[in-house]
Amino acid sequence: MTSPELTLPLKVSFNPIIRTYLLFYIAFFLFISIIGIPFLLFWFLGVGQWWSRHYFHNLECELSERSLRFKKGILIQVEKTIPLENIQDVTFVAGPLLRYFDLCILKFETAGQSPNQAHDMELIGIIDAQAFRTHIIEQRQRLIAARSNQQPVDTDQILLTEIRDALHDIRQLVQANLKQTNG
């Protein structure tokens, strides 16, 4: 089943509830680390609200004809781009806290990725994530289909032809030079 033709680039929107989710997510880790308990008051009364609001405003995600680009961060900004042909699978992740906030994480598995590499991408809180996942997969299929319809260029044959022509030119120059020195 294909979705209606979409206009690319497609920018997605993020659910504003991410701010509350991030506020409680970080607070949970402050709470379980005994050292972080004294900082919980500062986190809830100011720092956490400021951080989650700015983090949310800096989130960007865009699907283009050939790639998926994601940008996030406040002090350290991270921008990742994954070529669509490298995407092998798009997985939904929704733990108890995510389900409570009606959020999910889209996790991308890419070709050639090993567990220790930092080439993974996770997107949290995309509005209508299921439809966005479908758009990504369909655009990937269109890109692969378009590439398979193109005639492959035999680069070896082209290279060999260029080498042959260059050798022919060198031979003519050497013969002309020999005629000048002998003649």
N, C-alpha and C positions, 0 to 999 in steps of 0.2 A: 504494500500500500504506500503510495507516494503522497506527500503533502503538497499543497498548492505551491506554485513557483514562488520562491522567496527572493527578496531583493538583498543583494550582498554589497557591501559588508553589512552584517547583521550584528547590531550591538544589543546585548542583553541587559536586563535590569535585575538588580539584586533586591531581595526582600529586606525592608528596613528592620525587621525583627532580628537580623544578624547582630545589630548593636547590642541588644539585650542578651542574646546568646553568648556573644564574646565577653560581655561583662561578667556573666555568671561562670563561664568556662574558665577564665583566668582566676576568678575568685575561688573556684573549687581547688585549683592547684595551689593558690596561696594558703587556703585552709588546710589542705593535707600536708603541706610542708609547715612544720611547727614554726619555723622562722618567719613565714609569711603572715601568720595570724595577726600580728600587730599592724600590718599594712592594709588589712581588709577595710578598715574605716576610711583610710585615705583613698583606697581604690573605689569604694562605692560612693563616696561623697564628692569626688572630683576627678581624679586622675583617670579612673576607669571609664567614666562617662565621656571625658574629653577624648581619650584614646579610641574608644569604640566608635564614636561619632566621626572622627577624622579617618579612621580606617575604612569605615563604610563609604565615605565620600571619595576615597581614592581607589575604590574597586572599579575595574574596567574589564570587560571581556568582549571580544569581537571575533566573529566568524567571517573570514574572507573566502574568496574562491579557492585559495590554496593552503590556508593555514588558520590556526586558532591562536589568538593572542590574548594574554591575561596579564593584568597589571594590578599590583597591590603594594601596600606599605606606607609608612609615615616617615620615619627617619631613614630607614633603609628601604628603598623602593626596588621591587623585583618585577621585572617584565619577562615573561616567557612566551616564546612562540613555538608552536609545534606544527610542522607540515602535516597536512591532512593524510597524505599517503603513509605516514609513519604511525598513525593511530591504529592500533589493533583492536582495542575494546574500550568501551565507556561503561563504567560500573557505577551503580548507585550505592551509597553508604548512608544508613540512617540509624544511629544508635538511639537509646532511650531519650537522651537530652535533645537530640536533633528532632526526633518525632514529636516531643512535647512542644517544641517551637515551630512545628510544621516546616522543617527545613530538611534538606538532603545535601549530600556531597556528591559531585560528579568527579570520578577518579578516572584518569586517562592512562592506559597502558600503551606504550609505544614500542615500535620495533627496535630490536637491538639494545634494549634497556636491561641493565644488570641491577641487582638490588642495592649496590653501593653508589650508583650514579644518582645525581640530583636532577634528572631529566623528567621527573614525574610532574604531574600537574593535578591539583585538586581545586575544584570550584565549589564554594559553599554558598547556599542560599539563592540560587538563580530562580527567578520567578518563571514558572512553567518549565521546569528542568526537563521533564519528559519530552516535550515538544522540541526543546533545544537539542537534546540528545539525538532525536530523530533527524533534525536538520543537519547536524554534524555528520551523521552516518550517511545520509543521502548525498550530501555535498562531496564526501569522500568517494562514494561510488561513482558520481558523475565525473570527478577528476580522473579516477582510474579508467573509466570507460573512454573518456576523451583521449587519454594517453595511449590506450590500446588500439584506437582507431587510426592513430598516426602511423605513417610508414616509418619504420626504424631506419636511421641513417647508418650506413656501414662506414664507420669512421676509419676502420683499418684500410678499406679500399681507397678512400679519399686520401689518406696519409700516404699510402703507397704510390698513388698517382702523382701527388705533389713531389715525392722523393724522386720518382722516375723523371719528371719534368726538370727538376733541379739538376739531376745528373746529366741529362741531355744538354742543358745550358752550359754546364761546366765542361763537358766534352767539346762543345763547339768553341768555347773560349780557349781551351787548351790547344785545339787544332789550329785555331787562328793565331795563337801565340807561337806555335811551332813553325807555321808558315812564315811569320815575320822574322823569326831568328834564323831560319834556313834560307830564306829568300833574299 
